[in-house]
């Protein structure tokens, strides 16, 4: 069964290491983003996981077991939950590996004209080249520094908004950047999500 869900879980910073370890022990790969938000703009951690629909409940159960509710007293007492979890259906999932750089990365991204969000996780070293290539092709990308995968290595998550008919062109550019990389960690994991609304202000 193919990966068809993107799980985004926001956990308390104090619970993050235990949650990440338990998710990895359960065979679930995690990409980690340091984040801030919620009550008093507290530090927290955002976890991204590409999963099969059948594994979503396992991830939720692991997060429940590793999370803790906490009470914060300033400026007023408030109960802070252990995690906030979002599950998104995927339009497309592509994993490009160094041993298979020419993997078929075509994606049926839906109706032309509809907007998609591409989430590409690449090595930190590839991120600058990828942003340059995307800019050269008139695509705009947003870069986030993240960690994840085996040994929690540094990587980068690039977000790109594009119309459905341009998704495969962007996937081709990501594949080419991976093929040109001389490093062993030239893999890319790519999620394509439907965007219900898009506004450029």
Phi and psi in degrees as GROMACS dihedral restraints (atoms count N, CA, C in turn):
[ dihedral_restraints ]
;  ai    aj    ak    al  type     phi  dphi    fc
    3     4     5     6     1   -83.7    20    10
    4     5     6     7     1   154.8    20    10
    6     7     8     9     1   -66.8    20    10
    7     8     9    10     1   124.4    20    10
    9    10    11    12     1  -135.8    20    10
   10    11    12    13     1    11.1    20    10
   12    13    14    15     1  -137.5    20    10
   13    14    15    16     1   144.2    20    10
   15    16    17    18     1  -112.0    20    10
   16    17    18    19     1   120.9    20    10
   18    19    20    21     1  -103.6    20    10
   19    20    21    22     1   127.3    20    10
   21    22    23    24     1  -116.6    20    10
   22    23    24    25     1   115.3    20    10
   24    25    26    27     1  -121.2    20    10
   25    26    27    28     1   128.1    20    10
   27    28    29    30     1  -104.0    20    10
   28    29    30    31     1   116.6    20    10
   30    31    32    33     1  -119.8    20    10
   31    32    33    34     1   158.2    20    10
   33    34    35    36     1   -65.3    20    10
   34    35    36    37     1   141.4    20    10
   36    37    38    39     1   -54.2    20    10
   37    38    39    40     1   -37.7    20    10
   39    40    41    42     1   -66.0    20    10
   40    41    42    43     1   -23.4    20    10
   42    43    44    45     1   -98.4    20    10
   43    44    45    46     1    -8.1    20    10
   45    46    47    48     1   -61.4    20    10
   46    47    48    49     1   -50.1    20    10
   48    49    50    51     1   -60.9    20    10
   49    50    51    52     1   -44.5    20    10
   51    52    53    54     1   -64.8    20    10
   52    53    54    55     1   -40.1    20    10
   54    55    56    57     1   -65.6    20    10
   55    56    57    58     1   -45.3    20    10
   57    58    59    60     1   -62.0    20    10
   58    59    60    61     1   -45.5    20    10
   60    61    62    63     1   -60.3    20    10
   61    62    63    64     1   -44.5    20    10
   63    64    65    66     1   -67.2    20    10
   64    65    66    67     1   -38.9    20    10
   66    67    68    69     1   -64.1    20    10
   67    68    69    70     1   -43.2    20    10
   69    70    71    72     1   -63.2    20    10
   70    71    72    73     1   -41.9    20    10
   72    73    74    75     1   -61.7    20    10
   73    74    75    76     1   -29.2    20    10
   75    76    77    78     1   -83.8    20    10
   76    77    78    79     1     3.3    20    10
   78    79    80    81     1    83.8    20    10
   79    80    81    82     1    19.1    20    10
   81    82    83    84     1  -108.6    20    10
   82    83    84    85     1   119.7    20    10
   84    85    86    87     1   -76.8    20    10
   85    86    87    88     1   144.1    20    10
   87    88    89    90     1  -134.3    20    10
   88    89    90    91     1   137.6    20    10
   90    91    92    93     1  -109.5    20    10
   91    92    93    94     1   135.2    20    10
   93    94    95    96     1  -112.3    20    10
   94    95    96    97     1   132.7    20    10
   96    97    98    99     1  -125.1    20    10
   97    98    99   100     1   123.2    20    10
   99   100   101   102     1   -70.1    20    10
  100   101   102   103     1   134.7    20    10
  102   103   104   105     1  -144.9    20    10
  103   104   105   106     1   169.2    20    10
  105   106   107   108     1  -137.4    20    10
  106   107   108   109     1   142.0    20    10
  108   109   110   111     1   166.9    20    10
  109   110   111   112     1  -174.1    20    10
  111   112   113   114     1    75.3    20    10
  112   113   114   115     1  -158.1    20    10
  114   115   116   117     1   -61.6    20    10
  115   116   117   118     1   127.7    20    10
  117   118   119   120     1    61.9    20    10
  118   119   120   121     1    19.5    20    10
  120   121   122   123     1    50.9    20    10
  121   122   123   124     1    48.3    20    10
  123   124   125   126     1   -70.4    20    10
  124   125   126   127     1   150.6    20    10
  126   127   128   129     1   -67.1    20    10
  127   128   129   130     1   136.4    20    10
  129   130   131   132     1  -143.7    20    10
  130   131   132   133     1  -174.6    20    10
  132   133   134   135     1  -132.3    20    10
  133   134   135   136     1   133.0    20    10
  135   136   137   138     1  -103.8    20    10
  136   137   138   139     1   129.0    20    10
  138   139   140   141     1  -110.9    20    10
  139   140   141   142     1   133.4    20    10
  141   142   143   144     1  -111.9    20    10
  142   143   144   145     1   132.3    20    10
  144   145   146   147     1  -138.6    20    10
  145   146   147   148     1   126.8    20    10
  147   148   149   150     1   -90.4    20    10
  148   149   150   151     1   119.8    20    10
  150   151   152   153     1  -134.9    20    10
  151   152   153   154     1   158.9    20    10
  153   154   155   156     1   -76.5    20    10
  154   155   156   157     1   150.8    20    10
  156   157   158   159     1   -53.7    20    10
  157   158   159   160     1   -36.0    20    10
  159   160   161   162     1   -66.1    20    10
  160   161   162   163     1   -21.6    20    10
  162   163   164   165     1   -93.7    20    10
  163   164   165   166     1    -7.7    20    10
  165   166   167   168     1   -61.0    20    10
  166   167   168   169     1   -46.0    20    10
  168   169   170   171     1   -62.9    20    10
  169   170   171   172     1   -36.8    20    10
  171   172   173   174     1   -61.5    20    10
  172   173   174   175     1   -43.9    20    10
  174   175   176   177     1   -62.3    20    10
  175   176   177   178     1   -43.3    20    10
  177   178   179   180     1   -61.9    20    10
  178   179   180   181     1   -43.6    20    10
  180   181   182   183     1   -63.5    20    10
  181   182   183   184     1   -40.6    20    10
  183   184   185   186     1   -62.0    20    10
  184   185   186   187     1   -44.4    20    10
  186   187   188   189     1   -65.1    20    10
  187   188   189   190     1   -38.2    20    10
  189   190   191   192     1   -61.7    20    10
  190   191   192   193     1   -43.2    20    10
  192   193   194   195     1   -68.7    20    10
  193   194   195   196     1   -30.4    20    10
  195   196   197   198     1   -97.9    20    10
  196   197   198   199     1    -9.0    20    10
  198   199   200   201     1   -93.4    20    10
  199   200   201   202     1   154.8    20    10
  201   202   203   204     1  -133.3    20    10
  202   203   204   205     1   135.9    20    10
  204   205   206   207     1   -76.7    20    10
  205   206   207   208     1   141.8    20    10
  207   208   209   210     1  -132.5    20    10
  208   209   210   211     1   153.1    20    10
  210   211   212   213     1  -108.2    20    10
  211   212   213   214     1   127.7    20    10
  213   214   215   216     1  -109.3    20    10
  214   215   216   217     1   138.7    20    10
  216   217   218   219     1  -108.2    20    10
  217   218   219   220     1    -4.0    20    10
  219   220   221   222     1  -120.3    20    10
  220   221   222   223     1   134.7    20    10
  222   223   224   225     1   -78.9    20    10
  223   224   225   226     1   -16.8    20    10
  225   226   227   228     1  -137.7    20    10
  226   227   228   229     1   160.6    20    10
  228   229   230   231     1   -70.1    20    10
  229   230   231   232     1   133.9    20    10
  231   232   233   234     1  -148.5    20    10
  232   233   234   235     1   144.5    20    10
  234   235   236   237     1   -89.2    20    10
  235   236   237   238     1   127.2    20    10
  237   238   239   240     1  -103.7    20    10
  238   239   240   241     1   122.5    20    10
  240   241   242   243     1   -68.3    20    10
  241   242   243   244     1   168.2    20    10
  243   244   245   246     1   -83.7    20    10
  244   245   246   247     1   -30.6    20    10
  246   247   248   249     1  -162.8    20    10
  247   248   249   250     1   152.8    20    10
  249   250   251   252     1  -120.6    20    10
  250   251   252   253     1   126.1    20    10
  252   253   254   255     1  -123.9    20    10
  253   254   255   256     1   130.6    20    10
  255   256   257   258     1  -117.4    20    10
  256   257   258   259     1   139.0    20    10
  258   259   260   261     1  -122.9    20    10
  259   260   261   262     1   122.9    20    10
  261   262   263   264     1  -113.8    20    10
  262   263   264   265     1   133.0    20    10
  264   265   266   267     1   -70.9    20    10
  265   266   267   268     1   142.6    20    10
  267   268   269   270     1   -95.5    20    10
  268   269   270   271     1   139.6    20    10
  270   271   272   273     1   -76.6    20    10
  271   272   273   274     1   -35.3    20    10
  273   274   275   276     1  -160.3    20    10
  274   275   276   277     1   147.1    20    10
  276   277   278   279     1  -134.0    20    10
  277   278   279   280     1   130.5    20    10
  279   280   281   282     1  -134.3    20    10
  280   281   282   283     1   134.3    20    10
  282   283   284   285     1  -124.4    20    10
  283   284   285   286     1   120.1    20    10
  285   286   287   288     1  -107.4    20    10
  286   287   288   289     1   126.3    20    10
  288   289   290   291     1  -114.7    20    10
  289   290   291   292     1   156.5    20    10
  291   292   293   294     1   -59.8    20    10
  292   293   294   295     1   -34.2    20    10
  294   295   296   297     1   -77.2    20    10
  295   296   297   298     1   -16.9    20    10
  297   298   299   300     1  -134.2    20    10
  298   299   300   301     1    61.1    20    10
  300   301   302   303     1   -67.0    20    10
  301   302   303   304     1   -16.8    20    10
  303   304   305   306     1  -101.3    20    10
  304   305   306   307     1    21.4    20    10
  306   307   308   309     1   -52.6    20    10
  307   308   309   310     1   141.4    20    10
  309   310   311   312     1   -64.5    20    10
  310   311   312   313     1   114.3    20    10
  312   313   314   315     1  -113.4    20    10
  313   314   315   316     1    32.0    20    10
  315   316   317   318     1   -77.8    20    10
  316   317   318   319     1   149.2    20    10
  318   319   320   321     1  -139.9    20    10
  319   320   321   322     1   130.2    20    10
  321   322   323   324     1   -86.3    20    10
  322   323   324   325     1    92.5    20    10
  324   325   326   327     1   -90.6    20    10
  325   326   327   328     1     8.2    20    10
  327   328   329   330     1   103.9    20    10
  328   329   330   331     1  -167.0    20    10
  330   331   332   333     1   -62.5    20    10
  331   332   333   334     1   128.6    20    10
  333   334   335   336     1   -54.1    20    10
  334   335   336   337     1   140.9    20    10
  336   337   338   339     1    93.4    20    10
  337   338   339   340     1   -21.0    20    10
  339   340   341   342     1   -75.7    20    10
  340   341   342   343     1   150.1    20    10
  342   343   344   345     1   -91.5    20    10
  343   344   345   346     1   141.3    20    10
  345   346   347   348     1  -126.1    20    10
  346   347   348   349     1   152.1    20    10
  348   349   350   351     1  -110.2    20    10
  349   350   351   352     1   121.8    20    10
  351   352   353   354     1  -101.4    20    10
  352   353   354   355     1   125.5    20    10
  354   355   356   357     1  -112.7    20    10
  355   356   357   358     1   108.8    20    10
  357   358   359   360     1  -113.7    20    10
  358   359   360   361     1   122.0    20    10
  360   361   362   363     1  -103.8    20    10
  361   362   363   364     1   116.1    20    10
  363   364   365   366     1  -129.8    20    10
  364   365   366   367     1   172.3    20    10
  366   367   368   369     1   -68.5    20    10
  367   368   369   370     1   153.7    20    10
  369   370   371   372     1   -56.7    20    10
  370   371   372   373     1   -39.2    20    10
  372   373   374   375     1   -66.6    20    10
  373   374   375   376     1   -30.3    20    10
  375   376   377   378     1   -81.9    20    10
  376   377   378   379     1   -17.7    20    10
  378   379   380   381     1   -62.8    20    10
  379   380   381   382     1   -42.2    20    10
  381   382   383   384     1   -63.7    20    10
  382   383   384   385     1   -44.2    20    10
  384   385   386   387     1   -63.5    20    10
  385   386   387   388     1   -41.2    20    10
  387   388   389   390     1   -63.7    20    10
  388   389   390   391     1   -45.3    20    10
  390   391   392   393     1   -61.8    20    10
  391   392   393   394     1   -38.9    20    10
  393   394   395   396     1   -63.2    20    10
  394   395   396   397     1   -45.9    20    10
  396   397   398   399     1   -63.0    20    10
  397   398   399   400     1   -45.1    20    10
  399   400   401   402     1   -61.3    20    10
  400   401   402   403     1   -42.5    20    10
  402   403   404   405     1   -64.2    20    10
  403   404   405   406     1   -41.5    20    10
  405   406   407   408     1   -59.3    20    10
  406   407   408   409     1   -30.9    20    10
  408   409   410   411     1   -94.1    20    10
  409   410   411   412     1    13.6    20    10
  411   412   413   414     1    66.6    20    10
  412   413   414   415     1    28.6    20    10
  414   415   416   417     1  -102.8    20    10
  415   416   417   418     1   147.5    20    10
  417   418   419   420     1  -106.2    20    10
  418   419   420   421     1   134.6    20    10
  420   421   422   423     1  -127.6    20    10
  421   422   423   424     1   151.5    20    10
  423   424   425   426     1  -116.9    20    10
  424   425   426   427     1   129.1    20    10
  426   427   428   429     1  -103.3    20    10
  427   428   429   430     1   132.4    20    10
  429   430   431   432     1  -123.8    20    10
  430   431   432   433     1   134.4    20    10
  432   433   434   435     1   -81.4    20    10
  433   434   435   436     1   127.4    20    10
  435   436   437   438     1  -137.9    20    10
  436   437   438   439     1   172.5    20    10
  438   439   440   441     1  -130.8    20    10
  439   440   441   442     1   160.0    20    10
  441   442   443   444     1   165.5    20    10
  442   443   444   445     1  -177.0    20    10
  444   445   446   447     1    72.6    20    10
  445   446   447   448     1  -166.5    20    10
  447   448   449   450     1   -61.3    20    10
  448   449   450   451     1   130.4    20    10
  450   451   452   453     1    63.3    20    10
  451   452   453   454     1    17.4    20    10
  453   454   455   456     1    52.8    20    10
  454   455   456   457     1    44.6    20    10
  456   457   458   459     1   -67.9    20    10
  457   458   459   460     1   157.5    20    10
  459   460   461   462     1   -67.1    20    10
  460   461   462   463     1   134.2    20    10
  462   463   464   465     1  -144.7    20    10
  463   464   465   466     1  -178.0    20    10
  465   466   467   468     1  -132.2    20    10
  466   467   468   469     1   143.0    20    10
  468   469   470   471     1  -111.9    20    10
  469   470   471   472     1   123.7    20    10
  471   472   473   474     1  -110.1    20    10
  472   473   474   475     1   127.3    20    10
  474   475   476   477     1  -104.8    20    10
  475   476   477   478     1   131.1    20    10
  477   478   479   480     1  -135.2    20    10
  478   479   480   481     1   126.9    20    10
  480   481   482   483     1   -94.6    20    10
  481   482   483   484     1   133.1    20    10
  483   484   485   486     1  -155.0    20    10
  484   485   486   487     1   154.8    20    10
  486   487   488   489     1   -69.9    20    10
  487   488   489   490     1   152.2    20    10
  489   490   491   492     1   -53.4    20    10
  490   491   492   493     1   -39.6    20    10
  492   493   494   495     1   -70.5    20    10
  493   494   495   496     1    -9.9    20    10
  495   496   497   498     1  -101.6    20    10
  496   497   498   499     1    -6.2    20    10
  498   499   500   501     1   -58.1    20    10
  499   500   501   502     1   -47.6    20    10
  501   502   503   504     1   -65.1    20    10
  502   503   504   505     1   -32.4    20    10
  504   505   506   507     1   -63.9    20    10
  505   506   507   508     1   -41.3    20    10
  507   508   509   510     1   -67.3    20    10
  508   509   510   511     1   -41.8    20    10
  510   511   512   513     1   -60.2    20    10
  511   512   513   514     1   -39.6    20    10
  513   514   515   516     1   -61.6    20    10
  514   515   516   517     1   -40.9    20    10
  516   517   518   519     1   -66.6    20    10
  517   518   519   520     1   -40.3    20    10
  519   520   521   522     1   -63.3    20    10
  520   521   522   523     1   -43.9    20    10
  522   523   524   525     1   -60.1    20    10
  523   524   525   526     1   -42.9    20    10
  525   526   527   528     1   -63.9    20    10
  526   527   528   529     1   -40.6    20    10
  528   529   530   531     1   -61.8    20    10
  529   530   531   532     1   -41.3    20    10
  531   532   533   534     1   -65.4    20    10
  532   533   534   535     1   -40.1    20    10
  534   535   536   537     1   -64.9    20    10
  535   536   537   538     1   -34.2    20    10
  537   538   539   540     1   -80.8    20    10
  538   539   540   541     1   -12.7    20    10
  540   541   542   543     1   -75.6    20    10
  541   542   543   544     1   135.2    20    10
  543   544   545   546     1   -89.9    20    10
  544   545   546   547     1    -5.9    20    10
  546   547   548   549     1   -86.6    20    10
  547   548   549   550     1   157.6    20    10
  549   550   551   552     1   -72.0    20    10
  550   551   552   553     1   -23.8    20    10
  552   553   554   555     1   -96.1    20    10
  553   554   555   556     1    38.5    20    10
  555   556   557   558     1   -86.4    20    10
  556   557   558   559     1    24.2    20    10
  558   559   560   561     1   -75.8    20    10
  559   560   561   562     1   157.0    20    10
  561   562   563   564     1  -136.3    20    10
  562   563   564   565     1   140.4    20    10
  564   565   566   567     1  -117.8    20    10
  565   566   567   568     1   127.2    20    10
  567   568   569   570     1  -128.5    20    10
  568   569   570   571     1   131.3    20    10
  570   571   572   573     1  -117.2    20    10
  571   572   573   574     1   136.6    20    10
  573   574   575   576     1  -117.5    20    10
  574   575   576   577     1   123.2    20    10
  576   577   578   579     1  -116.8    20    10
  577   578   579   580     1   147.8    20    10
  579   580   581   582     1   -76.4    20    10
  580   581   582   583     1   138.9    20    10
  582   583   584   585     1  -105.0    20    10
  583   584   585   586     1   115.5    20    10
  585   586   587   588     1   -68.6    20    10
  586   587   588   589     1   -27.5    20    10
  588   589   590   591     1  -149.7    20    10
  589   590   591   592     1   142.8    20    10
  591   592   593   594     1  -137.7    20    10
  592   593   594   595     1   127.4    20    10
  594   595   596   597     1  -132.7    20    10
  595   596   597   598     1   131.7    20    10
  597   598   599   600     1  -115.0    20    10
  598   599   600   601     1   110.9    20    10
